[in-house]
């Protein structure tokens, strides 16, 4: 199939009206960014949306935080999690909901299950790198593949051809997307996150997790998600395959290939929890 030269900007512009975050997220974001905001203000706003409030309570009571007692109010959840994690939970919920527009084009349950696996792997790797904000890297891992949902809507035939060639040749998918489409899914994901006005690190990790040595803004996050991504792709392939993890990722994280088995084991133990939070929630 002949190459179709597309830019990330053009691809995202073509679906801008479909991929929109709900107004509640934008209000939560603005409120959290306001230095005059109190915990009660954030709790009151979230309490007005039963679905978001339920997701937040589920997250606060999850094994991720290991609370010794039940968190049964939104205000307590905001206190326990902190406003940054609250922002990220609302964001993740909003993104999952907004991407329902591609339900007819892709198996979203499988997509988000794989994304959840990448997220828990990233969190495990972040903890081994002594990253305090491992929940943020969890979310960056969850969203690292979001550009593919745009491409499924915009260039489905070219994307399918790139995937077929990647399976047949063993080449990296993002490289074939560059050749056949003119951009790769990480660039598209970054453009979508820019449209959504997300923190810059999300776009940086989406764009550069395929080539972590190329970013100066978020090198550790990109390296962590790069490793998590390749472990996830190997799991999707259904067996043990060579992981094309770049040397720059090991150098930046200070980890080695020896960490993979333990990370897989610990991530498997957390996966059902993550799926319950972001895949199976009502």
C-alpha positions as CSV (number, residue, x, y, z in Angstrom):
1,X,0.0,0.0,0.0
2,X,1.3,3.4,-0.9
3,X,2.4,5.8,1.8
4,X,-0.1,8.3,3.0
5,X,1.7,11.4,4.3
6,X,-0.2,12.6,7.4
7,X,0.9,14.8,10.3
8,X,-0.2,14.2,13.9
9,X,-1.9,17.6,13.8
10,X,-4.0,16.7,10.8
11,X,-5.0,13.3,12.2
12,X,-6.1,14.8,15.6
13,X,-7.8,17.7,13.9
14,X,-10.0,15.3,12.0
15,X,-11.4,13.7,15.2
16,X,-11.2,16.7,17.5
17,X,-15.0,16.8,18.0
18,X,-15.1,13.1,18.8
19,X,-12.2,12.8,21.3
20,X,-13.2,15.4,23.9
21,X,-12.8,15.3,27.6
22,X,-15.9,16.0,29.7
23,X,-16.5,19.4,31.2
24,X,-16.1,18.0,34.7
25,X,-12.5,17.1,34.2
26,X,-11.7,20.6,33.0
27,X,-13.5,22.0,36.1
28,X,-11.5,19.7,38.4
29,X,-8.3,20.6,36.6
30,X,-9.0,24.4,37.0
31,X,-10.0,24.0,40.6
32,X,-6.9,22.0,41.6
33,X,-4.6,24.5,39.8
34,X,-6.2,27.4,41.8
35,X,-4.0,28.0,44.9
36,X,-7.1,29.2,46.8
37,X,-8.8,25.8,46.4
38,X,-9.5,23.7,49.5
39,X,-10.0,19.9,49.8
40,X,-13.7,20.6,50.5
41,X,-14.0,22.5,47.2
42,X,-12.6,19.6,45.3
43,X,-14.7,17.0,47.2
44,X,-17.9,19.0,46.6
45,X,-17.3,19.2,42.9
46,X,-16.5,15.5,42.5
47,X,-19.4,14.5,44.7
48,X,-21.7,16.0,42.1
49,X,-20.8,13.2,39.6
50,X,-21.7,9.8,41.1
51,X,-19.7,7.8,38.6
52,X,-16.5,9.8,39.2
53,X,-17.1,9.8,42.9
54,X,-17.5,6.0,42.9
55,X,-14.3,5.6,40.8
56,X,-12.3,7.8,43.2
57,X,-13.5,5.9,46.3
58,X,-12.7,2.6,44.6
59,X,-9.2,3.9,43.9
60,X,-8.7,5.2,47.4
61,X,-9.6,1.8,48.8
62,X,-7.5,-0.2,46.3
63,X,-4.4,-2.1,47.1
64,X,-2.4,0.6,45.6
65,X,-2.7,2.6,48.8
66,X,-3.2,-0.1,51.4
67,X,-5.4,2.0,53.7
68,X,-5.9,0.4,57.1
69,X,-9.4,1.6,57.3
70,X,-12.2,2.0,54.8
71,X,-12.4,5.3,52.9
72,X,-16.1,6.0,52.7
73,X,-16.4,9.7,51.8
74,X,-15.2,11.7,48.8
75,X,-13.6,14.3,51.1
76,X,-11.6,11.6,52.9
77,X,-10.5,10.2,49.5
78,X,-9.3,13.6,48.5
79,X,-7.4,13.9,51.7
80,X,-5.9,10.4,51.5
81,X,-4.9,10.6,47.8
82,X,-3.9,14.2,47.5
83,X,-5.2,16.6,44.8
84,X,-2.6,15.5,42.2
85,X,-3.7,11.8,42.4
86,X,-7.3,12.9,42.4
87,X,-6.6,14.9,39.2
88,X,-5.0,11.8,37.6
89,X,-7.9,9.5,38.6
90,X,-10.4,11.9,37.1
91,X,-8.3,12.3,34.0
92,X,-7.9,8.5,33.5
93,X,-11.7,8.1,33.9
94,X,-12.4,10.9,31.5
95,X,-10.0,9.6,28.9
96,X,-11.4,6.0,29.0
97,X,-14.9,7.4,28.6
98,X,-14.0,9.8,25.8
99,X,-12.4,7.0,23.8
100,X,-15.7,5.0,23.6
101,X,-16.2,6.6,20.2
102,X,-14.0,3.9,18.6
103,X,-16.0,1.0,20.1
104,X,-17.1,-0.1,16.7
105,X,-13.5,-0.1,15.3
106,X,-11.5,-1.8,18.1
107,X,-11.9,-4.1,21.0
108,X,-11.7,-1.5,23.7
109,X,-11.7,-4.0,26.6
110,X,-8.6,-5.6,25.2
111,X,-7.0,-2.2,24.5
112,X,-7.5,-1.0,28.0
113,X,-6.6,-4.3,29.6
114,X,-3.2,-4.2,27.7
115,X,-2.9,-0.5,28.7
116,X,-3.6,-1.4,32.3
117,X,-0.8,-4.0,32.2
118,X,1.6,-1.5,30.8
119,X,0.6,0.9,33.6
120,X,1.2,-1.5,36.4
121,X,4.5,-2.5,34.9
122,X,5.5,1.2,34.7
123,X,4.5,1.6,38.3
124,X,6.6,-1.3,39.4
125,X,9.6,-0.1,37.5
126,X,9.1,3.4,38.9
127,X,9.2,2.1,42.4
128,X,12.4,0.2,41.7
129,X,13.8,3.5,40.4
130,X,12.8,5.2,43.7
131,X,10.3,7.5,42.0
132,X,8.0,9.0,44.6
133,X,5.3,9.9,42.1
134,X,4.8,6.3,40.8
135,X,1.0,6.9,40.3
136,X,1.8,9.6,37.7
137,X,3.9,7.1,35.8
138,X,1.2,4.6,36.1
139,X,-1.1,7.0,34.2
140,X,1.6,7.8,31.6
141,X,1.8,4.0,31.0
142,X,-1.9,3.7,30.8
143,X,-2.1,6.4,28.1
144,X,1.1,5.6,26.1
145,X,-0.9,3.9,23.3
146,X,-3.8,6.4,23.0
147,X,-2.6,7.6,19.6
148,X,-3.6,4.3,18.0
149,X,-7.2,5.0,18.8
150,X,-7.0,8.1,16.7
151,X,-5.3,6.2,13.9
152,X,-7.9,3.5,13.9
153,X,-10.5,6.2,13.1
154,X,-8.4,8.2,10.6
155,X,-6.1,5.8,8.7
156,X,-7.3,2.2,9.5
157,X,-6.1,0.5,6.3
158,X,-2.6,2.0,6.6
159,X,-2.4,1.1,10.3
160,X,-3.5,-2.5,9.6
161,X,-0.8,-2.7,6.9
162,X,1.8,-1.4,9.2
163,X,0.8,-3.9,11.9
164,X,0.9,-6.8,9.4
165,X,4.4,-5.8,8.2
166,X,5.6,-5.5,11.8
167,X,4.4,-9.0,12.5
168,X,5.9,-10.4,9.3
169,X,9.3,-8.6,9.5
170,X,9.9,-8.1,13.2
171,X,10.4,-4.4,12.7
172,X,9.1,-1.9,15.1
173,X,5.6,-0.8,14.5
174,X,6.3,2.9,15.0
175,X,9.0,2.8,12.3
176,X,6.6,1.3,9.8
177,X,3.9,3.8,10.7
178,X,6.4,6.5,9.9
179,X,7.0,5.0,6.5
180,X,3.4,4.2,5.6
181,X,1.5,7.0,7.2
182,X,4.0,9.8,7.8
183,X,3.9,9.8,11.6
184,X,3.7,7.3,14.4
185,X,1.2,6.7,17.2
186,X,3.4,8.3,19.9
187,X,3.4,11.6,18.0
188,X,-0.4,11.4,17.5
189,X,-0.8,10.7,21.2
190,X,1.2,13.7,22.1
191,X,-0.8,15.9,19.8
192,X,-4.1,14.6,21.3
193,X,-2.8,15.3,24.8
194,X,-1.8,18.8,23.8
195,X,-5.3,19.4,22.5
196,X,-6.6,18.2,25.9
197,X,-4.2,20.5,27.7
198,X,-2.7,17.7,29.8
199,X,0.6,18.2,31.7
200,X,3.5,18.2,29.2
201,X,5.0,15.1,30.6
202,X,2.1,13.0,29.3
203,X,2.7,14.1,25.8
204,X,6.5,13.7,26.1
205,X,6.2,10.1,27.3
206,X,3.7,9.3,24.6
207,X,5.9,10.7,22.0
208,X,9.3,9.4,23.2
209,X,8.7,6.1,24.9
210,X,9.5,4.5,21.5
211,X,12.9,6.3,21.5
212,X,13.5,7.3,25.1
213,X,17.0,8.6,24.4
214,X,15.5,11.4,22.3
215,X,13.7,13.3,25.1
216,X,15.4,15.9,27.4
217,X,12.2,16.9,29.2
218,X,11.1,13.5,30.7
219,X,14.0,11.0,30.2
220,X,13.3,8.8,33.2
221,X,9.5,8.6,32.7
222,X,10.0,7.8,29.0
223,X,12.6,5.2,29.7
224,X,10.4,3.5,32.3
225,X,7.4,3.4,30.0
226,X,9.6,2.2,27.1
227,X,10.6,-0.9,29.1
228,X,7.0,-1.4,30.3
229,X,5.8,-1.0,26.7
230,X,8.0,-3.8,25.3
231,X,7.2,-6.2,28.1
232,X,3.5,-5.5,27.3
233,X,4.0,-6.1,23.6
234,X,5.7,-9.4,24.3
235,X,2.8,-10.4,26.5
236,X,0.4,-9.5,23.7
237,X,2.3,-11.7,21.3
238,X,1.6,-14.6,23.6
239,X,5.0,-15.8,24.4
240,X,8.7,-15.2,25.1
241,X,10.2,-13.0,22.5
242,X,13.3,-10.8,22.3
243,X,12.6,-7.5,23.9
244,X,14.1,-4.6,21.8
245,X,14.7,-2.5,24.8
246,X,17.1,0.3,24.0
247,X,20.3,0.7,25.9
248,X,19.4,4.3,26.7
249,X,16.4,3.1,28.8
250,X,18.6,0.8,31.0
251,X,21.2,3.5,31.4
252,X,18.7,6.1,32.4
253,X,16.8,3.9,34.8
254,X,19.9,2.3,36.3
255,X,18.1,-1.1,35.9
256,X,19.0,-4.1,34.0
257,X,17.3,-7.0,32.1
258,X,17.5,-9.0,35.3
259,X,14.6,-6.9,36.7
260,X,12.1,-8.1,34.1
261,X,11.0,-11.4,35.7
262,X,10.3,-9.8,39.1
263,X,8.5,-6.9,37.5
264,X,6.3,-9.3,35.6
265,X,5.4,-11.2,38.7
266,X,4.5,-8.2,40.8
267,X,2.6,-6.6,37.9
268,X,0.5,-9.8,37.5
269,X,-0.5,-9.5,41.1
270,X,-1.7,-5.9,40.6
271,X,-3.3,-6.3,37.2
272,X,-6.8,-7.4,38.3
273,X,-6.9,-4.4,40.6
274,X,-6.0,-2.0,37.8
275,X,-8.5,-3.6,35.5
276,X,-11.2,-3.2,38.1
277,X,-10.3,0.5,38.4
278,X,-10.0,1.5,34.7
279,X,-11.5,-1.4,32.6
280,X,-14.3,-3.1,34.5
281,X,-15.7,-0.1,36.3
282,X,-19.3,0.9,35.6
